[in-house]
């Protein structure tokens, strides 16, 4: 992992933690909704990969 990738990884972790703190502080369901949408996106991507629709 090069330096730029490491910085991007740290930024993603920081964003995730910020969203979790926001979610906890305001008692929203943002994290649950985000997880549901992300799961749907993963399922669609897996289907497209299985069908050979996505290429590198």
C-alpha contacts under 8 A as a table, 3 or more apart, distances in Angstrom:
res1	aa1	res2	aa2	distance
1	X	5	X	6.01
1	X	6	X	6.40
2	X	5	X	5.41
2	X	6	X	6.24
3	X	6	X	5.06
3	X	7	X	6.19
4	X	7	X	5.10
4	X	8	X	6.18
5	X	8	X	5.07
5	X	9	X	6.10
6	X	9	X	5.02
6	X	10	X	6.21
7	X	10	X	5.09
7	X	11	X	6.13
8	X	11	X	5.02
8	X	12	X	6.18
9	X	12	X	5.15
9	X	13	X	6.30
10	X	13	X	5.10
10	X	14	X	6.11
11	X	14	X	4.98
11	X	15	X	6.11
12	X	15	X	5.08
12	X	16	X	6.18
13	X	16	X	5.07
13	X	17	X	6.21
14	X	17	X	5.11
14	X	18	X	6.08
15	X	18	X	5.03
15	X	19	X	6.15
16	X	19	X	5.20
16	X	20	X	6.18
17	X	20	X	5.00
17	X	21	X	6.17
18	X	21	X	5.16
18	X	22	X	6.17
19	X	22	X	5.01
19	X	23	X	6.01
19	X	31	X	7.48
20	X	23	X	4.95
20	X	24	X	6.09
20	X	31	X	6.74
21	X	24	X	5.09
21	X	25	X	5.93
22	X	25	X	5.20
22	X	26	X	6.08
23	X	26	X	5.55
23	X	27	X	5.61
23	X	28	X	5.12
23	X	29	X	6.66
23	X	30	X	6.04
23	X	31	X	6.58
24	X	27	X	5.09
24	X	28	X	6.95
28	X	31	X	7.89
29	X	32	X	5.40
29	X	33	X	6.25
30	X	33	X	5.17
30	X	34	X	5.95
31	X	34	X	5.01
31	X	35	X	6.04
32	X	35	X	5.11
32	X	36	X	6.22
33	X	36	X	5.10
33	X	37	X	6.22
34	X	37	X	5.18
34	X	38	X	6.01
35	X	38	X	5.05
35	X	39	X	6.04
36	X	39	X	5.14
36	X	40	X	6.33
37	X	40	X	5.11
37	X	41	X	6.22
38	X	41	X	5.01
38	X	42	X	6.17
39	X	42	X	5.06
39	X	43	X	6.23
40	X	43	X	5.08
40	X	44	X	6.27
41	X	44	X	5.16
41	X	45	X	6.13
42	X	45	X	5.08
42	X	46	X	6.07
43	X	46	X	5.11
43	X	47	X	6.22
44	X	47	X	5.11
44	X	48	X	6.26
45	X	48	X	5.11
45	X	49	X	6.10
46	X	49	X	5.00
46	X	50	X	6.08
47	X	50	X	5.06
47	X	51	X	6.17
48	X	51	X	4.98
48	X	52	X	6.02
48	X	53	X	5.11
48	X	54	X	6.08
49	X	52	X	4.97
49	X	53	X	6.01
49	X	54	X	5.63
50	X	53	X	7.76
52	X	55	X	7.26
